[in-house]
Amino acid sequence: MDARPETAERAATADASEADLRYAWRALSVVTSAAFFTSLNFSSLTIALPDIVRHFDASSVEASWIVVVFGLVATCATLACGRAADAVDRRTLYLGAFALFTAASLLAGFAPTARALIALQGLQALGEAMLMANSAVIVASVFPRALVGRALGIYLAGFSVAALAGPTVGGVVATALGWQWVFWVNGPVGLACLAWGAATLRPMPAPAGRVALDVRGNLLLIAGLGGFVVALSSVGSAGWGSASVRFGLLAALVFLPL
């Protein structure tokens, strides 16, 4: 029996597996850069906050929202974005998220008021939610099971490194160039990440069948968390007896259990 066809088949399979593994590591570099990029922006912002508050003469409530809006929107939107990713091509959604985060970052540096900055940070957070809702799924889908744990560990390390480097980077950039550059520096970095992602990621079509989005559940989550954050951000300036604190806490107590 001629063993050459069998040998050739094994060699082709090995080559394909090696090629798939190379692609997997490249895809990991895309999602890890996204984790580092977005986390670095948020951790840098806390150091630049005093300069931002002075620039806009922001109130205490506005200053609080400059910090909390990113986490609030990202938390509320992640569930919806994860579900939406089941209905569309994940590559398309991922690249769209990169573009949204980068564009919002560039515009945030030109924000004319504190409220405009808060709104643009909300768009940044939406982009981050779209990225984070898909990153772990992309990693798990391209790596063999034996390597998924290691790959996810590398991906999560991107957050830790950014959290450590962010305050230093934010302090240096804000001091040397101004607080606007904390956002503007995201432009070239984001475009580079977007180009690398577009060149690297393969299409990931959505599975067949209709995907239902829990609109009611997501709206309840947004209302509950939003009320809670409004209450916390207002209590320092308005006091526990203010309408914003009372209605915010009431919204959290009613909507979050629902």
N, C-alpha and C positions, 0 to 999 in steps of 0.2 A: 504493500500500500504506500502511495506517495504521501509523505508527511508534509510536503512543502505548502500545499494550500492551507492546512491547519496552522502551520507555523506563521504563514503570512497573515492569517486571520488574527492570531494572538498578537502579532506585532502591530497590526492596524488598531486593535483594541487598546493596546498599551499606549500607542501614539495618541489616540483619541482621549484617553484618560489623562495623559500628561498635558495635553492641550487644554482640557477642561479644568485641570487643576491650576494651570497658569492663569486662565481666565478668572477662576475663583479668587486668586490672590489679587489680581488687578481690581476686581469688583470690590474686594475688601478695602483696598486703598481708597476707593471712591467713597464708600460709606464712612470709613474712619476719618477721612478728611472733612466730611460733612459734620460729623460729631465734634471734631476739634474746632472747626471753623465757627459753628453756631454757639458752642459752649464758651469759646474764647470771647466772642462778642458780648455775651451776657455778663461774664465775670469781669470784663474790662469796664463795663458801664458803671459798676458800683463805685469804682475809684474816680471816674469822671463826673459823678453825680453832683458834687458841690459846685463845680464849674458850670454845669448845665443849669442848676438852680439859680446861680448868680446871673447868668446870661439872660435868662427869661424872667428873672424876678418872680419865680414860681412860688405859689402858695404851698403850704405843708401838704395839702391834699394832692396837688399836682405833683409834688416831689415824690409822694408815696406811690402814685400811679405810674410814674416814670419807671419805678423799680418793679412794681408788682404786675403791671399789665402783661409783660412778656410771659411770666410763668402762668398767669391766669388763662390767657388765650391758648397757650401751648397745651396746658392741661385739658382744657375743655375741648379743644379741636382734635386732639390726638385720637380719641375714640372714633369720631366721625370720619377722620381722614383714613384711619386704618380700615374701616368698613368700605369707604369709597374706593380704596385701592383694590378691593376684591372685584370691583366692577369695571375697572379700566386697566390699561396697560401700565404696569408698575414703573417701567422705565420712563414713560411719558410723564407720569405724575411726579416722579423723582426729579427729573430735569426741570419741570415746571416749578417745583418747590425751590430749587436752586435759583432759578431766575427771579422768582418772587422775593426771596430773601435778599438777594443781591440788589435788586431795584429798590426795595424798601429801605435798605441800608444807605444807599446813595442819597435817596430823597430825604432821609432823616437828618443828614448833615445840613440840609438846606431848610429845615423846618422853621417857619416864621414865628411860631408860638409853642408854648409847652404842650398845649392840647394837640396841636398838629404832630408834634414829636410822639406823643402817647399813641395817637392813631396809627402812625407809621410803624411804631414798635409792635402794635397789634398785628399789622401785616407781616412784619418780620416773624412774629411768633407763629402765625398761620403757616408760613413757609417752613419753619422748623418742625411744626407738628406733622406736616406732610412728609418731611424727610425722616423724622424719627419713627413714624408709623410704618415705614417701609423698610428701614435699614436692616433690622434683625431678620425680617422675612427674606430679603435679598441674600443675606449671608447664609442663612439656613438652606436656601434653595440651590445655591451653587456649590457648596462644599459637601464632600462625602461625610457621612454621619460621624466617622471617627475623628474628623477635624473640626466639626462644628463648634465644640466647646472652646477649643483654642482660638478659633477665628472670632467668636463672640467676645472672648476675653480681650483680644487685641482691640476690637471695636470699642468696648467699654472703657479701655484704658485711654482712649482719645478724650473722653470727658474729664477724666482725672487729671491728665496732663494740662488740658486747657484751664481747668479750675485753678491749678497751681500757677500757671503762667499768666493768666488773665489779669490779675491785679497789677503785676509788674508791667506788663505790656500796656495796660490802660493808663497807668501812671506816667510812663515814659511818653506815650503818644500825646496824652492830654497836656502834659507840661511843655513838651517841646513844640507841638504843632497846634494845639487847641482841641477842645472836646469834639469838634466836628469830625476830626480825623479818626476818632474812635469808630465812627460809622463809615467814613469815606474809604478807609483802608480795606473795608470789606469788598469794595468794588473790584479791584484787580484780582484779589484773592478769590472772590466768588466767581468771577469770569473764568479764571484758570480752572477752578473745580468743576464748573459747568462744562467747559471744553473737554476736560479729562473724562467726565462722566458720559458725555455724548459720544466720545470716541471709544469708550470701554464697554458700557453696559449694553447687553443684548436685549432685544424686545422680550417682555414677559407678559404675554397676552392674559387677559382675565379669563377665569374658567367659564365654561358654558353655563347658561342659566341666569335667571334674574337674581340680583342681590338686593335684599331689602335693607334699607337704612332706617334705623330706629330714630326717626325725627323727634318724636315726643320725648324719648329718654334723653337725647342729647340736649334738647331745649330745657328740660328740667335740670339737667346737670349745670348748664350755663347759668340759668337763673339762680340756682342754689349757691354755686361757687361765687358767682358775681355778687350776690347779696352779701355773702360772708366777707369778701374782700372789701366791698364798699364800707361795711360796718367797721372793719379793722382800720381802714385808712382814714376814716372820719372821726374815730373816737378821740384821737389825740387833740384835734383842733376844735371839734364841736361838742365833745362830751357824750357820756352814755345816754343822756336824755334827749339827744337830737333826733329828728325824724329820720335822717339818713341811717343812723346807727340802728334805730329800732326796726325800721322797715327792712334793712339789710339782714339783720339777725333773724327776723321773722321769715324772710324769703329762704334763708338757709335752713331753718328748722322745718319749714313746710316742704320745700322742693327737693332737698337732698334725700330724705327718706323715701319720697315718692319715686 
